[in-house]
């Protein structure tokens, strides 16, 4: 599937999107649940690309082994999100904080299981709900609700490798059910990413052409070596 359309998000409040091949470290990470969400900071660089930086957990006992595992997982998720979140809908004049949740759901044969949705952080502007993997015969039913509507705004059924991107100013609620076929249980791995601006609310209108804060410049191996202002 193609990258999400800025036009679709502005007009409908949601857009279908696709995932590139899921890195092995990300697929394996679903077997290590439950775990706290991972956090990344996404910044537009002077190289006209997104730079992803791992944000360590602020609380909890320090564990070098766990921290290294989380950093490897974050690197795999960064590669996944770089393609999935690219598009004209995302303001490059803002830094974004991404809160990543991995949700594994098991539905017994012939039954439906509710997918437990992680709570959204304050100021969340966009949410990505994507099927990273599915083992067994089944389907996901996603219902999106707009403000003041009794019935769903839309129903979607993302397959593995597909997802739905939501503009939280237009879609206020989303509900998901995993439906298993009669032949046996189904296990599904869902990636949920909440995007919030790093500081201040999202502006309704595009920002000025002149970026008033310095832009990051990517160095070797993704490191930040200097900053300079840039025009967009």
N, C-alpha and C positions, 0 to 999 in steps of 0.2 A: 504494500500500500504506500501511497505517497505521503509526504510530510503534511501536517495539518494545514488547512487553508485559513489565512487570516480573514478572508471574506466570510467563510462559513461560521467562524467563531463570532464575528461581529453581528451577523444576520440571525443566526439560530441559537447562539450561546453554547454550541458544542460542535465538535468535529471528529470524524473518524480518523484514526492514525494507525500506522503500522510500526512494528518493532523490527530492527535488524536481528540477525541471529543472536540469541541470548548467550553471553559468555559462560563458560563452564563454571567459573567461580560464582556467578550469580545464581545459576541453576542449583548448584550444591548448597548455596546459602539458605535455601528454603528448608533444608533438612535440619537446620540449626535453630529452630524456633522453639519456644518464643524468645525473641530478642527485642531490645529497645529499637526504635527507629534510627536509621542512619541520617546524618545531615550533611548536605553539601552547600557550598556557596558558589554561585554561577555568575561570572562577570564577563562582559564583552571586552575584548582586547583590541589593541591597535593593529593586530594581525587579522582583524575581521573574523574572529572566531570566538567561541565561548571557552573560557577557562574554568574548570571545575576544581574546587579546593575542598578537601575533607575537613569537616568541623568536628573536633573531638567532643565527646560527651562532657557536659559541665559537672555532672555529679556521678557518684559511684566510685568504688575502689579502683585504683589504677591497676591495669593488667597489661604488661607489655605484649604478651601472647595474643590477648583479645584485641588490643589496639592494632597490632599488625594484621590480624585477620580482617578487622573492620576496614582498614586502609586498602587492603587488596580487594575486598568486596566493593568498596566505594569506587576504586579505579575501574572495575568492571561495569558498575552501574553508570559511571560517567561516560564510558564509551557507548553504552546503550542509549543514554539520554541525549547525547550530543546530536544524534541523528533524529531521534523521536521528537525532541522539543524545538528543533530548528524551524523557523518560519517567520513570516512578517508580522505575526500576531503578538510576538514577545518584544517588549520595549527594551532596546539595547542600551538606553540611557539610565537604566536602573540595574543594580545588583540584585540577585534573587537568592533567597534561602530556600532550599529544597529539603523537605522532610519526607524520607522514604520509608515506606512500610512494606513488609513482605507478609502476605496473608495466604496461608494454606487452608483449604476447605475440603472436607471429605463428605460425599453424599452417598448414602446406601443405595443399593440397586433399586431402581424404580421409584425413588423418592427425591424430594427437593430439600436442599439445605440452604439456609440463609447464610450469606457471606457477611461476616462481621466486619463492619466498616470502621476503620480507625478514625478517631476524632480529628477535626481540622484545627490547625493553630489559628489564633486570632490574626486577622488581616490576610487570610488565604485568598489569593486572587484566581488561581487556576488549580485544577486537579486532573491528574492523569490516572486513569484506571486501565491497566493493560494485562492481558493474559500472557504470562511468561511461559506457562507450560500446563499440560493436562494429560493425565494418565487414566485411560478408560474412556468409555463412550458416554458423552454427556454434553451439555451446553450451558452457557451462562446467559441469564436473562437480566438485562440492566434496564431499569426504569429511571427516567430523569424527570424532575418536577420543577416547574417555573413558579415564581411567586404568585399566589392567589389562585392557582389552578387546582381543581379537585382531581381531575384525571391526570395521567402522566403526559408530559410534554412529548416524549418519544420513548419507544422501546427498542433496544438494540441487543444483538446477540454476538458479541465479539468472540471470534475463534482464537485459538492459540496463535500468537504473533500479531494480534490486533488489539486495539484499545480505543477508548473514548476520552477525548480531552474536553474538560468542562470549564466554562467561564463562570466563576462563582457569583458574578453580578447578575447573571441570567438564570442559572440553574442553582436552586437553593437546596435541593435534596436529591440524593441518588440512592437507589436500592437495588441489591443484586442477589440473585438466587442461582445456585448451581443445581441443575437438573440431571440426574443420573439415568442412563438407559436401563432396561430390564435385565440386561445380561450380566451386570455386576456393578460394584461400586466405582466411583470416579473420584480422582484426586486432582485438584486444581491449584496452581500457584498463581497468585495475583500480585502484581506490582502496583502499589498506590503511591503516587508522588504528589505532595501538596507544595505549591509554589507561592511564596509570599515575597513582596518587595523587602529588601533588607532594611530600608528605613522609609517611613512615610507611606501614605496610601497610594494606590495606582491612580494616575491622572486619567481623566476621561479623554482628554485630547493628547496628541503626540507631544513629546517634549521638544524643546528648541533644537535647532540644527547644531548649535555649538554646545558641545559637552563641557559643562562648567567644572567638572572635577577631572583629575588626571585619569588617563586610561592605562591599564596594565599592559606591559609588554612581555610576551612570553620568551623565556630563555631556554637553555638546553633542558631537555626532559621535562618540559612544562613548568619550570621554575619561573618566578617573577624576578627579573633582574633590574628593572627600572620602570619609571612611569613618564609619560609625556601627554600633554593635551592633544586632542584630536578633533577634527571636524567630521560630522556625519551629515 
